[in-house]
């Protein structure tokens, strides 16, 4: 591989890059490092390791190159593909157990051979959707179900998220920069029901509460952890540094940079 190279093999339909996971996908890391976060736990992926990112969860991850290279393989198991697979193989399942956004995948000779077999598809940012790609997806799914039989209850669960404890969910996931509609969906509510229940619990609108909660966390990180604003503003749910700085100064009367300077004197 050449220096400063980022290489990916991507099989399946495109999925949104936002922090909401709309379809299950498998990710195998060949070089570099991935650090993931699901709102509660951190997860690291190293070369030669793989995991499943689980549908209808919130998660984000950062990529780190190793020796100026980063290489991964991603295979998407979208609902349409899984329903066809289920019908063809007459798969039945039980109720899925609660699980985190990142599911571990056991390695081994068969998985290594499978990854090597994808060399035909390798190329920067390649996206393959054809009969051969679907065959490779079926091959991988069979490997995963053989090594992790319990995942049958996760892959073939096509229901919407059930009604969750809204207060606990929001306090766990407030750092994720997704829409109010996403939060409503993930807590098993219509948008109107979500807003109504949210106001009853927090006595604020969701948008206002999210900003204040994120700013409180930012204040803590600056004053107690001595972090610089540019080190964490994305991690607490803000899209850009200027928006974060404006909201912070409006809330506390002092810019985050000025507060950080005062605390570090």
N, C-alpha and C positions, 0 to 999 in steps of 0.2 A: 504494500500500500504506500502511496505517496504521503508526504507530510501534510498536515492540516486537512485531512480527508475525513468527510462524514459520509458514510455509506449505509444504505438501507435496502432491505428487501421487504416489500409491502404487498401482501396478498389479500384481496378482498375489497369490499366497497370502501370508499373514503368515509372517514368519520370526523366529526368536528374536533378541532384542537382545544375547545374550551375545557374547563375543569370538571364538567359533567361527562360521565362515560355513557354514551348512548347504546353501545353494543359491547359484548364481551370481546376481548382480544388477547391473544397470546403474544408475549414479547420475549425474545431471546437475545442476550447481549453477547457479542463476540469480542468487542474491545471497548474500553472506556468504563464509565460508571454511571449508574442511574440512582438518584435518591428520590424516593417517593414519600408522599404524606397524604393521609386520608382523613385528617381532622383530629386524630387522636394518637396515632402511631406513625413512626417513621419506618421506612422500608428501603433497604439498599440492594441493588442488583449489581453483581460483579461478572466479569467475563466467564462464560461457560454456564451461567445460571439463567433461569427462565421463571416467568410467573404469568398468571392470568389477571388482567385488569377487569374487574367485574362490572357488568352492566348496571345502570341505575344507581351508581354511587358517585360521590365527589372525590376527586383525587387530583393531585398535581405531581409533576416530577421535574427534576433538573438533570441535565446531561453534563458529564465531565469527560473531556477527551483524555486518552492515555497515549503518551508518546505521539501527540498531535493527531490521533485517530479516534474515531468513534464509529462503531458498526453494530447495527441491530437488525433483527428480523422480526417483523410484525405480521401476524395472521389474524384477520378479523372474522369472528363467528357471529354474523348478523342474524337477526331473528328469522328472516326468510330462509336462509340456508339451513338453520337449525330445525325449523319446522318441516322442511322437506326431508332432512335426514331422519327426524323422528318418525315421520310417516312411513318412510321406506324401510326402516329397521324395527318398526312397531315398538318403540321405546316407551316404557312407563316409568313414572317417577313418584317419589313421595314428596311431602312438603319440604322445601329447602330449609336448611338450618341457617341461623344468623351467621354472617361472615363478614369479614372486612373487605375493603375494596381490592386489595392485592392478595391473590391466592397463590401459595407456593406450588411449584411444579418440580417433581423429582427428575433428576437428570439420569443419565445412563447411556449405554451403547446405542440403543434404538433411537433415542432422541438426537444423539450426536450424528448418527447416520442420516436421520431425516434432515437435519440442518444442512449437512453437506450436500444432500440431494437438491437443495434449493439453489445451488450455485448457478443453475441455468437462468434463474430469475434475477440474479444479483445485478445491481446497478444503482447509481445514485438516485434515490427517490422513485424507484420503479414501482408501478402499481399495475398488477395483473388481474384481470377478470376474464376468465375463459374456462373452457371445460377442463383443461389440464390443471388450472389453478384450483378449481373446485375439487378435483381429485386429490390434490395435495392437501387441501383443507380437511377432507374426509380422512385422509391418512393420519394427519396430526390429531384430529378429534378422537379417532380410535385409540391412538397411543395414550392420550390423556385420560380417557375413560378406563383404560386397562390399568393404568398406574394409580388413578384416583377415582375409584368407582363412585364415591360420594358426590363427585362433581356432576353426575347425571341429574341430580336434584337442583343444580344451579343453572347449568346450560339450558335445560328444557323447561325452565320456569318462565312462562310468557305473560304472567300477570303483572299488573301495575303495583307499585309500592303500596303497602298497607298503611293504615292510619298510625302514625307514630307520635310519641311524646314530643310535642312541638318545642317546648322550652328546652328540653335536653338536646334535641337535634340542633337547634339554632346556636346554643352555647358551645356545641362541639364544632359546628361548621361555619361560623360567621366569617371566618377568614377567606372563604372561597368566593371568588368574584364571579358569581352567576346571577341570573335574573331572579326576580321575585317569583315568577312563574315556575322556575325550576325548583325553588324551595317548596312551593305549594305542592308540586307534583311528587317530590321525594318524601313529603310528610303525609301523602295520601289524602290531599284535600283539593277542592276546587280553589281557584284564586280568591273568590269572594269568601269562602269559608276560612281560608288561610288568613286573610286580612282580619276577619272578624275575631277568630281565635287568638291571633297575635295581639290584637289590641286589648283583649280581655286579660291576657297574661302579662304583657309588658307595658300597657298603657301608652303605647307609641305606635306610629306607623312602622312597618318593617324597614323601609328605606332609612328613616331617621335613626332607628335603633341600630341598624347595621353600621352606619357612619360613626355614631357615638361609641359603640362597642369596639370598633377597629381603632378609633383614636385613643381610647383608654389603653388598649394594648400597646399602641405605639408610644404613648407617654411612659408606660412601664418599661418598655425596652430601652428607651433613651435614658431615663433617670436611674433605673436599677441595674440594667444590663450593660449600659454604656455603649449601646449600638449606635451607629451613624444612620441617619434616615435612609440614605440610598442603599443600605445593606438589607433593609427589611420591608420597605413600603409595599412591594409586590406581595410579599408573604402575608401581609395583614389585609389584603383585599383591594388595594388601590391600583388603578390602571396606570397612572403616571405620577411622577414625582411632583410636578407642579400642582396637580389637583390635590394630592396629599398635603402639600405644604400650605395651600390655601385653606383647606378644611381644618387643618391643625391650628393655624393661627387664628382662625375665626372662633374655634372652640376654646383655646387656652390663652389667646392674646399674645402669643409669642411663636415665632416660626420654629419648626423642629430643629433647624440648623442652629439657631440662636440658643435654644434650650440645651442642645447637645454641647455647645461651646461653653455655656455657663456651668454645666455639670462636670465638665472635664477640666475645669480650671483648678 
